Amino acid sequence: MKTQKWITPEEAVRLVQTNDDIVVASAANEPQLFMNHLHLVADLVKNVTVTNCLPVTNAPFFVDGAYTSSFQLDGWFYTNVLRKAHEHGNISFIPNHLHLAGKKRLYHKPPRIFVTVATPPDKHGYLSLSLSNIYEKEMLEKADIVIVEVNPNFPRTFGEMEFHISTVDYLIKADYLAPIIPIAEPNEKDTIIGNFIASKINDGDTIQLGIGGIPNAVARALVHKKDLGIHTEMFTTGMMELIKAGAITGNQKTLHRKKHVCCFAYGTQELYDFIDDNPSVMILNGSYVNDPAIMGLNDNQVSINSTIEVDLTGQCASESIGPVQFSGTGGQSDTAVGAQNAKNGRSFISLYSTALVKDPETGQRVETSKIVATLKLGAAVSLSRNDVDHVVTEYGIVSLRGTNIMERVQRLISIAHPKFRDQLRKDAIQLGYLHE
């Protein structure tokens, strides 16, 4: 049995050695003290790789380009801070499906050190991982050194979140608040798209939602539904509001009946208060929750995701703008395929019909179609055309399930912005998708 030891953040980063591989917990579970102190050992180490996901901390070791020779950062999912710091040359993206992210990383590069936030131990010596188990439990069990920032401000959650203090090597006292995401107010387009999607969701369906204006609009449009269930990657404030409104009960779920299942939670303080010591919320390992085979065991599973652009055959570029990494695949493919594996399951990909894009020559923002003849050069295909089901814009909703290329082209053009439809038809003819 390993001996526990309380240390300071300064002492924790001094455990790092040259050529180390470190994994830190994701999103709201990111260990902020460790991250913000790591640059202090830059002069003592070289070639240290830190792997993270959905970071919330502007940690100097990767934000400041002065530390590039000491640290490399590999990300499973980019946020704005990684996009900005990418230019330093020591940040790279790890292509992944969320349910395999931890397993594949362990195959390639097992961590010597794993760092996370957790709640204080209970009377039996068990801590809770609190807000994330995307890959955290997997890393905790495989790392040589486990460091935990013990924080009483984080909610105690259940599912597969508990671990005993005997498995921890070092403890750091922490007192920062759990990071929050304010509720994004849906705009007019969000509301229209949300209503289109909600019209296809029935009483008793089990849903997967993300964050942002469109998912929040969907949630608000579902408030009058009955006996909805949750099996989702991310547990959101919108879902909590539907539970409180009585729309979500889980009574008709075929897997984990009456339980709200996710692999991480991220939202408002009200959400964290709701899930604290709440046994109805099960935060299970991402390798299980997002496994398409497991998700498919939920009859009437519905998956709702968004994309950056979709081509006329149905390919969805959801994580990059051309070759420039913007976010990540995350669980989009996992949940889209998983929902379609389910009896009466459905998957929805949503996007605005247009975007304002800066013209490189004039510097002016120009309205462009997000339904395109071909994806931008270098764009990552997050959801293949083989796996796309329904596509939704503010101009309508179409099903691509089982359709041929000609049918797809016609249907997608029908929900493009009217000002771009004629050009899209011309492009489709030129590409051989349609004939004059």
Summary of the structure (lengths in Angstrom):
residues: 436
radius of gyration: 22.3
end to end distance: 74.4
largest distance: 75.5
contacts: 1595
relative contact order: 0.10
helix: 31%
strand: 23%
